[in-house]
């Protein structure tokens, strides 16, 4: 068995020539875009192979993937189905039809991941500390799925309110092998570390006990930060440096459309609670939606200034446009589907146009601005100042002077990718 990471490596024609099975993992929108672009080349290099695409984004894009020649599409708890597919191929040869369920949520007895075929950890995203120094970072998954039904979330169409834990001993053994490869920080990839707070705290304690020098970060809902505020100090003592939380908006109407189950002021409360515990909060946003107004966008920037979070938000977050993938629960909103254009397979989503052309124009202009600034390696506060100026000018408002205290830099990962991020041209050229 051979393993390639198409975001870092090129396809090997010699290995693929005799492959009987090629399985592509699509855990994020970026990975799915890469997979769709790579499939024609894979078919050319592996003409005898059965093609399988598995992961969170596979079921949502099943029709498109099958049209591209994919024989097996798997989502949810995929490991038993992958194993069954391999066994059928060895015994019977090429399977004409898929026997395994497209989505399985059955509980799985996990095994420790075999990472030996992947590139070195040092080639992946690193932890960047406020002083600019970096540490090698690893990745662990303590659970999958989510209890919640946020309408825009890609987890929801597959897991539909269910979540599954990965056994603590398996997670710890996976972390151990990454620490042996040099990891000094672990990024927990759970959709929400506090879907099961008892399990999450068990992992945090075990990590700190086994590797006191290793820090970590996790993703936790605003609602869970408030509901389980008493756990935050221990989370910090166990090595948690920062928490990513999908705030998405500071407009209560937009939050209701997204069914986030928190209010704008709950965001303020979560900032206060994490600060009191000594943990940095890294909020994420869907800055542009069909319901965003120019005034609402300015309100989001003003809130970041008010809460001194300018250094806590990667500039790309200020430009992200709502993605509506196939199967999105947003499509259940009355009248929403009718406002969308036809599904675009190149975008893997339903395009939409804002009723106010100025909002779409601002989003495009800000995206170009942020890309230019990142090429120039400008600091976050400098990019924010440029965004602040452009947004006020778009709304035809005077540009207020920014205060001196915009917050301090926080620990973060060197690659600020998110589930709706576009792949880079470098990534698309890898294969």
Secondary structure, DSSP 8 states (H G I E B T S, - for coil): -----TTT----HHHHHT-SEEEEE--SHHHHHHHHHHHHHHHHH-TT-EEEEESTTTGGGHHHHHHTT--EEEEES-HHHHHHHHHHHHHHSS-SS--S-SEE-----------TTS--GGGS-EEE-TTS-EEEEEEE-SEEE-S---TT-TTHHHHTT-EEE--HHHHHHHHHHHHHTT--EEEE--S-TTTTHHHHHHHHHHHHHH-TT-EEEEE--HHHHHHTGGGHHHHHHTTEEEEEEEEE-S-HHHHHHHT-S--HHHHHHHHHHHHHHT-EEEEEE--B-TT--HHHHHHHHHHHHHTT-GGGS-GGGGT-B----TT-GGGGSTTTGGGS--EETTTTEE----SSHHHHHHHHHHHHHHHHHHHTT--HHHHHHHHHHHHHHHTT-------S-------EESS---TT----HHHHT--
